[in-house]
Every structure is written in C-alpha cells, then in structure tokens.
Amino acid sequence: MHLLFKSINLHRLQAYLGSMTLALTLSACNLPADKPITIASHVWVGYEQMFLADNEGWLDSKQVHLVETDAATDSLQALAEGKVDGAALTLDEMLQARARGLPLTAVMVFNISAGADMLLARPGIKRIKQLKGRRIGFEPSSVGELLLDEILRNAGLSKQDVTLTPLKVDQHLIAWQIKQVDAVITYEPVASQLLAQDAVKLFDSRQIPNTIIDVLAIRSDVLDRSHEKAIRHLISAHFRALNHLNTNPQDAAYRIAAHLGLPAAQVLSAYKGLVLPDIANNYRMLNGATPELHTSAARLSAIMLEGGMLDQPDTLNTLIRADYLPTESLVN
C-alpha cells in the first residue's frame, strides 16, 4: 500500500512537471524574438562615436547595422523608403520628417551645436550683408535650411536677395574648389577643410544657442520589445565610445581621423564647437515632466513654422523617450 501511494505521487509529480514545462515552452514561444536594427548616418563629428564603437568592435553587428550615407538628405530618404529603422538627425530634420508622416521618436541626444555649424565665405566678404546678389550653397530639407533662414533674417536679407545653390554636404568642398559658390552653409569636418583653404567664417551656431541639436531618431513603430535589446546596445556603445573620447582624446582622435577625413591633429579642434551630453545630461534633456528637449522642440517648431519649413506646428506627441538610456554610468 505504501509503495502504491509512492507510485501514485510520483506519477502526479511527473505529470505536474510535464505541464509546467509545456507552459513555460508555450510562454517562451509567445515572447518576441530579439531583432536587429539598422541606423543611417552621414559623417559628422557628433555622430562619430557610433562609428568608433563599430570600428573597435564595441558594437555587435548582429544587433546593429550602421548604414553610412552621403548626407542627412540621404538618411531621411532611407527612412522614408523603409530601408532603415532610425537615423542620426538634427532635431529640425526630425520635425520635418514627422511633418511628412514619418513617425519618429528621439531616444538619445548626440550633441548640441555651439559653433560647429557655420556660414563660410570667400576672402574679401566680411559681412553677411555683402552676400546680396551672391551664390550661397546649402543643403535643403536639412539643418542647412534652418541656418539659412536664421542667417538671412539676422542680416535683414531675404531668399530673393541671394542666389541659392542646393548642395548636399558631400558636395560642399568640390563646389568651393571650382568656385561654384561664394559662400556655403556647412559643418564639421567639411568646415575645417574649407577654413584651411582661406574660407572666412561669418556666422556660426553659437549665435543661435540650443537650436541645432542632433538626436538618435527611431521609427516609433520600432520601439517595441523585439528591438529593445538592440537599441539599448547601440546607445550603450555610443556612450562607451564617448567615454573613450573624453578620457583618452588623443587616442580617440587618431582612431577616427581617417573616417572624418581630417588629420589626427585637427580632430579635437573640430569637436570644440560641440557639447556632447553624457548619460546624466541625456536624462536631463529627455526625462521629467517637462524635458528640456521638449521645450527646445516646441521653440524650434515655432521658428520653422514662421520660416515656412513647417505647414503647422508639431504636436510633439511621442517625440521623446528616455527609457532606452543606460541606467548606470559606463566606464571602459
């Protein structure tokens, strides 16, 4: 009788364990599988930490694939065509994309421009007003358009007072060398290359503080459980590379010089016009009841509306998410 009781209990235990195993298996089947993400980015010093992380093997290619484009315009096009899940963009570029129906959310701030975006002119042109009737190169539908509007407004000029020459950033240097333009709105690293060829700086982003902000913009429909691991991995890798830049700048400059197309000795000076928020400052800009980036976006939306770059103000709904940021500071 005692042996029979043990046998019955053993069968019950085996049945119970079998049902638990089946339940856990079915539960696991219902969990979303981790999926990789694809991010578009053109060459810009503020985005370089991503490429440094990729080059140093800190970025797992099975989780994150970086697609290098020639200009922001191409990154936006890749987003519109569904070829990428996100892109490195300025906040104004992100707002324009949202106005065209692309659901984008900023999950990290790369940098705040404080002099790295600028208007350069030929020697002999000393004031912006002297550009009246001259040819200005700029990249439409990007930060170049925002800068153009601010530059002309500050100088009391209109677009009808100048000849506008649309140029993507990868065309700025050659356009300057063949004298296709008298001035160009550009940014690093092209700016350093032009300054080395006697270009004169007439205006830079220090004159419009907290206006040009670069963010990691992800399609809102990709912000789900299946892509969460990859997004967190990308952001952590960025901050690891940023930490390396801050703690070992000479080594970092040497490693990224070739990709930027600058001599290693000029790399760190190209960063002087940028504020690079760390994890704590990213939380300050993206988190809280009234995030700082939300306030900046509302002001920028109004500027763009007035300048004709937006037909209506951005609702700012689903504009920001801070929950993909690392919860702890990272060290090498």
Buried (B, 14 or more C-beta within 10 A) or exposed (E): EEEEEEEEEEEEEEEEEEEEEEEEEEEEEEEEEBBBBBBBBBBBBBBBBBBBBBBBEBBBEEBBBBBBBEBBBBBBBBBEEEEBBBBBBBBBBBBBBBBEEBBBBBBBBBBBBBBBBBBBBBEEBEEBEBBEEBBBBBBEBBBBBBBBBBBBEEBEBEEEBBBBBEBBBBBBBEBBEEEBBBBBBBBBBBBBBBBEEEBBEBBBBEEBEBBBBBBBBBBBEBBEEBBBBBBBBBBBBBBBBBBBBEEEEEEBBEBBBEBBEBEBEBBBEBBEBBBBBBBEBBBBBBBEEEBBBBEBBBEBBEBBBEBEBBEEBBEBEEBBBBEBBBEEEBEE
